[in-house]
Amino acid sequence: MAVTPPSGSLLTALRPALGTAGRSAPVAAAAASAPVRRHGPQGDPAALRVWARRTRRFVAALDFDGTLADIVMDPLHARPHPGALEALAVLGRHDVRLVIVTGRPALLTVELAGLERIGAPATVLGHYGAERYDTGTRRLTRPRPHPGVAPARAEPASAPADGRLPTGVRLEDKGHSVAVHSREAAEPRGTQQNLLAFLSALAARHRLAVEVGRLVTELRPGGIDKGQTLAACLDDLQRQDATGQPSVLCAGDDRGDIPAFRMLAERRRNGTADPVLVHSAPTDETEQVPELATGCDICVPGPAGVTALLTLLAEAFDDIRRPVRSRRP
């Protein structure tokens, strides 16, 4: 059952721009235009200014691929959507804490996202949280490699009967996991389904979990998910700065993000967080994730829509907080 957000919440402030169904025509239009900063959604400026003035702690918790960055054929070519880093840099100047929760390795995410360039601390929770890197301290924590990953990585080449993977299937070595991409196959969805039984048996042999995503199947160590990871990170921030419940913008596009959405929905119910759950919806109908769509507060058109929302929030913080800070000696 849906939980009504408290008056003055971030979701309440954003709703005029989003419509009652959470599918925002203004945000979609802004996302389709360029630059987003010039043509960003307006919403209710007064409500956003009130919210920006009262919030003491704001966390932007974002997935990377399909949320902050557009999906591309070669994962190593992924980059943030145009305008996203600029919006994050503005938010960072106003002490917004950026948390990237991703299935990618943490250091690779920092490099691809250009997080060292935004001029504000960011925390990257890589491999669904098994790794953690803080750009402020440049400290990386990571687990020992799971003993099943190396042998599992060597086996997929023998998947089909002829000893080769189907044409267009790409293996991605993530270090602590292995991902099998079917996006470049002639029939991506069918190819992924055809490989699933083999990959599930392979994972079982090596005591790995199977993460089925948007045209990618990942074999990874189990026991951790984005919900557990983000919860622990938010608790850490709470211990560092006890300023009341945080406002959290959480955006994701795939099944791996569902545990984070569920965790934040529960925290909204018990009054320990003020979240807005944003579904970065795929533009391709065949890649839709119904579980995210039904569990979100806002549905936007992919990374362009996420960038539009980040820009909207950056402008609200700038309107309220920049004049105050400019008077400081």
C-alpha positions as CSV (number, residue, x, y, z in Angstrom):
1,M,0.0,0.0,0.0
2,A,1.3,3.5,-0.8
3,V,2.5,5.6,2.1
4,T,1.6,9.3,2.0
5,P,4.7,11.4,2.4
6,P,4.7,14.0,5.2
7,S,3.9,17.6,4.3
8,G,7.1,19.4,3.3
9,S,8.8,16.3,2.0
10,L,10.9,16.2,-1.1
11,L,8.3,14.2,-2.9
12,T,5.6,16.7,-2.0
13,A,7.7,19.6,-3.3
14,L,8.3,17.7,-6.6
15,R,4.8,16.6,-7.3
16,P,3.5,19.7,-9.2
17,A,6.0,18.9,-11.9
18,L,5.3,15.2,-11.9
19,G,1.5,14.7,-12.1
20,T,-0.6,12.4,-10.0
21,A,0.5,9.2,-11.7
22,G,4.2,10.0,-11.2
23,R,4.9,10.0,-15.0
24,S,6.1,13.5,-15.6
25,A,5.3,15.2,-18.9
26,P,7.3,18.3,-17.9
27,V,10.3,16.2,-16.8
28,A,10.1,14.1,-20.0
29,A,10.0,17.2,-22.2
30,A,12.9,18.7,-20.3
31,A,14.9,15.5,-20.6
32,A,14.4,15.4,-24.3
33,S,15.7,18.9,-24.8
34,A,19.2,20.3,-24.5
35,P,20.7,21.7,-22.5
36,V,18.7,20.4,-19.5
37,R,19.8,23.3,-17.3
38,R,18.2,25.8,-19.6
39,H,15.0,23.9,-20.1
40,G,14.6,22.2,-16.8
41,P,11.2,21.4,-15.3
42,Q,9.7,24.1,-13.2
43,G,7.4,22.3,-10.7
44,D,6.5,24.4,-7.7
45,P,9.4,26.8,-7.1
46,A,8.0,28.0,-3.8
47,A,7.6,24.5,-2.5
48,L,11.1,23.5,-3.6
49,R,12.6,26.6,-2.0
50,V,10.8,25.7,1.3
51,W,12.1,22.2,1.1
52,A,15.7,23.3,0.2
53,R,15.7,25.7,3.1
54,R,14.5,23.2,5.7
55,T,16.4,20.1,4.7
56,R,19.5,19.5,6.8
57,R,20.8,16.4,5.1
58,F,20.2,15.3,1.5
59,V,21.6,12.1,-0.1
60,A,21.5,11.4,-3.8
61,A,21.8,7.6,-4.1
62,L,22.2,6.7,-7.7
63,D,22.8,3.6,-9.8
64,F,25.3,4.1,-12.6
65,D,24.4,2.2,-15.8
66,G,21.0,3.0,-17.1
67,T,20.5,5.7,-14.4
68,L,23.3,8.2,-14.3
69,A,24.8,6.9,-17.6
70,D,23.1,5.7,-20.7
71,I,23.3,2.0,-21.6
72,V,26.0,1.4,-24.3
73,M,27.1,-1.7,-26.1
74,D,30.6,-1.7,-24.6
75,P,30.4,-1.2,-20.8
76,L,33.8,0.5,-20.8
77,H,32.4,3.3,-22.9
78,A,29.7,4.3,-20.5
79,R,29.7,7.9,-19.4
80,P,27.3,10.1,-17.3
81,H,24.5,11.7,-19.3
82,P,25.3,15.2,-20.5
83,G,24.5,17.7,-17.7
84,A,24.5,15.1,-14.9
85,L,28.0,15.9,-13.5
86,E,27.2,19.6,-13.7
87,A,24.1,19.1,-11.6
88,L,26.0,16.9,-9.1
89,A,28.7,19.5,-8.8
90,V,26.2,22.1,-7.8
91,L,24.5,19.8,-5.3
92,G,28.0,19.0,-3.9
93,R,28.6,22.6,-3.2
94,H,25.6,22.6,-1.0
95,D,26.8,19.6,1.0
96,V,24.6,17.1,-0.7
97,R,26.1,13.6,-0.2
98,L,26.5,11.6,-3.4
99,V,26.4,7.8,-3.1
100,I,26.7,5.6,-6.2
101,V,25.4,2.1,-5.7
102,T,26.5,-0.1,-8.6
103,G,27.3,-3.7,-9.7
104,R,30.5,-2.3,-11.2
105,P,33.9,-2.3,-9.5
106,A,34.2,0.9,-7.4
107,L,37.4,2.3,-8.9
108,L,36.2,1.7,-12.4
109,T,33.0,3.5,-11.6
110,V,34.9,6.5,-10.3
111,E,37.0,6.6,-13.5
112,L,34.0,6.2,-15.9
113,A,31.8,8.7,-14.0
114,G,34.5,11.3,-13.6
115,L,33.6,11.6,-9.9
116,E,36.9,13.1,-8.9
117,R,35.9,16.2,-11.0
118,I,32.7,17.2,-9.2
119,G,34.6,18.8,-6.4
120,A,32.7,17.2,-3.6
121,P,33.0,13.9,-1.6
122,A,31.3,10.9,-3.1
123,T,31.0,7.3,-1.9
124,V,31.0,4.5,-4.4
125,L,29.5,1.2,-3.3
126,G,30.8,-1.2,-5.9
127,H,29.9,-4.8,-6.6
128,Y,26.5,-4.2,-4.9
129,G,28.3,-2.9,-1.8
130,A,31.1,-5.5,-1.4
131,E,33.5,-2.7,-2.3
132,R,33.5,0.8,-0.9
133,Y,35.5,3.8,-2.1
134,D,35.3,7.3,-0.7
135,T,36.7,10.0,-3.1
136,G,37.4,12.4,-0.1
137,T,39.8,10.0,1.7
138,R,40.6,7.9,-1.4
139,R,40.2,4.8,0.8
140,L,39.1,1.6,-0.9
141,T,37.8,-1.4,1.0
142,R,37.2,-4.7,-0.8
143,P,36.6,-8.3,0.1
144,R,38.8,-11.3,-0.8
145,P,37.9,-12.8,-4.2
146,H,35.2,-15.4,-4.0
147,P,36.9,-18.8,-4.9
148,G,34.1,-19.6,-7.4
149,V,34.5,-16.5,-9.6
150,A,37.7,-17.5,-11.4
151,P,36.6,-21.0,-12.5
152,A,33.1,-19.7,-13.4
153,R,34.8,-17.0,-15.6
154,A,36.7,-19.7,-17.5
155,E,33.6,-21.8,-18.2
156,P,31.1,-19.7,-20.2
157,A,33.1,-20.1,-23.4
158,S,31.9,-23.7,-23.5
159,A,28.2,-22.9,-23.0
160,P,26.6,-24.0,-26.3
161,A,27.0,-27.4,-27.9
162,D,29.5,-26.2,-30.4
163,G,31.8,-24.9,-27.7
164,R,31.3,-21.2,-28.3
165,L,29.1,-18.5,-27.0
166,P,26.5,-17.2,-29.5
167,T,27.6,-14.4,-31.8
168,G,27.2,-11.0,-30.2
169,V,27.5,-12.3,-26.6
170,R,30.1,-10.3,-24.6
171,L,31.8,-11.5,-21.4
172,E,32.7,-8.8,-18.9
173,D,35.3,-9.6,-16.2
174,K,34.4,-7.5,-13.2
175,G,37.1,-9.0,-11.0
176,H,34.7,-10.1,-8.2
177,S,32.1,-11.3,-10.7
178,V,31.5,-12.1,-14.3
179,A,28.7,-10.6,-16.5
180,V,27.4,-12.1,-19.7
181,H,25.9,-9.4,-22.0
182,S,23.5,-10.4,-24.8
183,R,22.7,-6.8,-26.1
184,E,24.7,-7.3,-29.3
185,A,23.2,-10.6,-30.2
186,A,20.8,-10.9,-33.1
187,E,17.9,-11.8,-30.7
188,P,19.1,-10.2,-27.3
189,R,16.2,-11.3,-25.1
190,G,15.9,-14.8,-26.5
191,T,19.7,-15.3,-26.3
192,Q,19.7,-14.2,-22.6
193,Q,16.9,-16.6,-21.9
194,N,18.6,-19.5,-23.7
195,L,21.8,-19.0,-21.7
196,L,20.0,-18.7,-18.4
197,A,19.8,-22.4,-17.5
198,F,23.4,-23.0,-18.3
199,L,24.5,-19.9,-16.3
200,S,22.3,-20.8,-13.4
201,A,23.8,-24.3,-13.2
202,L,27.3,-22.8,-13.5
203,A,26.6,-20.5,-10.6
204,A,25.3,-23.3,-8.5
205,R,28.4,-25.4,-9.1
206,H,30.6,-22.5,-7.9
207,R,28.3,-21.3,-5.1
208,L,27.6,-18.0,-6.8
209,A,24.4,-15.9,-7.1
210,V,22.7,-15.1,-10.4
211,E,21.7,-11.5,-11.0
212,V,19.4,-11.2,-14.1
213,G,19.3,-7.7,-15.5
214,R,18.6,-5.7,-18.6
215,L,20.1,-8.0,-21.3
216,V,22.9,-9.0,-18.9
217,T,23.2,-12.0,-16.5
218,E,25.8,-11.7,-13.8
219,L,27.4,-14.4,-11.7
220,R,28.5,-12.9,-8.4
221,P,29.0,-13.7,-4.7
222,G,25.7,-13.8,-2.8
223,G,24.8,-12.5,0.6
224,I,24.6,-8.8,-0.1
225,D,22.3,-6.5,-2.1
226,K,21.8,-2.8,-2.7
227,G,19.2,-2.5,0.1
228,Q,21.6,-3.8,2.8
229,T,24.4,-1.7,1.3
230,L,22.6,1.6,1.1
231,A,21.0,1.1,4.6
232,A,24.5,0.6,6.1
233,C,25.8,3.7,4.3
234,L,22.8,5.9,5.5
235,D,23.3,4.7,9.0
236,D,27.0,5.7,8.8
237,L,26.0,9.2,7.6
238,Q,23.5,9.4,10.4
239,R,26.2,8.6,13.0
240,Q,28.5,11.2,11.5
241,D,25.9,14.0,11.4
242,A,22.8,13.5,13.7
243,T,20.6,16.1,12.0
244,G,17.4,14.2,11.7
245,Q,16.0,11.9,9.0
246,P,17.7,12.3,5.6
247,S,16.0,13.3,2.4
248,V,17.1,10.6,-0.1
249,L,16.7,10.7,-3.8
250,C,17.2,7.1,-4.9
251,A,17.3,6.3,-8.6
252,G,17.7,3.0,-10.4
253,D,16.7,1.2,-13.6
254,D,17.1,-2.6,-13.0
255,R,16.1,-5.5,-10.8
256,G,19.3,-5.1,-8.7
257,D,17.8,-1.7,-7.5
258,I,14.6,-3.3,-6.1
259,P,16.1,-4.1,-2.6
260,A,17.1,-0.4,-2.2
261,F,13.6,0.8,-3.1
262,R,12.1,-1.6,-0.7
263,M,14.4,-0.6,2.1
264,L,13.7,3.1,1.7
265,A,9.9,2.5,1.4
266,E,10.1,0.7,4.8
267,R,12.1,3.6,6.3
268,R,9.4,6.0,5.0
269,R,6.8,3.9,6.8
270,N,8.7,4.0,10.1
271,G,9.6,7.7,9.8
272,T,13.4,7.3,9.6
273,A,13.9,8.6,6.0
274,D,12.2,11.0,3.6
275,P,12.9,9.2,0.2
276,V,11.9,9.8,-3.4
277,L,12.2,6.6,-5.4
278,V,12.9,7.3,-9.0
279,H,12.6,4.7,-11.8
280,S,14.9,5.5,-14.6
281,A,12.7,3.8,-17.2
282,P,14.2,2.2,-20.3
283,T,13.0,3.7,-23.5
284,D,12.9,0.2,-25.1
285,E,9.7,-1.5,-24.1
286,T,11.3,-4.9,-24.1
287,E,13.6,-3.9,-21.2
288,Q,10.9,-2.6,-18.8
289,V,11.2,-3.7,-15.2
290,P,7.6,-3.8,-13.9
291,E,8.7,-4.3,-10.2
292,L,10.5,-1.0,-10.2
293,A,7.8,0.8,-12.1
294,T,5.1,-0.2,-9.5
295,G,7.4,0.5,-6.5
296,C,8.5,4.0,-7.5
297,D,7.3,7.4,-6.7
298,I,8.5,8.9,-10.0
299,C,9.0,7.4,-13.4
300,V,11.3,9.3,-15.8
301,P,12.7,8.6,-19.2
302,G,16.1,7.1,-18.4
303,P,19.3,9.0,-17.6
304,A,18.0,12.1,-19.4
305,G,15.0,12.2,-17.0
306,V,17.3,11.6,-13.9
307,T,19.5,14.4,-15.1
308,A,16.5,16.7,-15.4
309,L,15.5,15.9,-11.8
310,L,19.0,16.5,-10.5
311,T,19.1,19.8,-12.3
312,L,15.8,20.8,-10.8
313,L,17.1,20.1,-7.3
314,A,20.4,21.8,-8.0
315,E,18.6,25.0,-9.1
316,A,16.4,24.9,-5.9
317,F,19.5,24.6,-3.7
318,D,21.2,27.4,-5.6
319,D,18.2,29.7,-5.3
320,I,18.1,29.4,-1.5
321,R,21.6,28.7,-0.3
322,R,24.0,30.5,-2.6
323,P,22.9,34.1,-1.4
324,V,23.3,33.0,2.2
325,R,26.8,31.6,1.6
326,S,27.9,34.6,-0.4
327,R,27.6,36.8,2.7
328,R,30.1,34.8,4.6
329,P,33.5,36.4,5.0
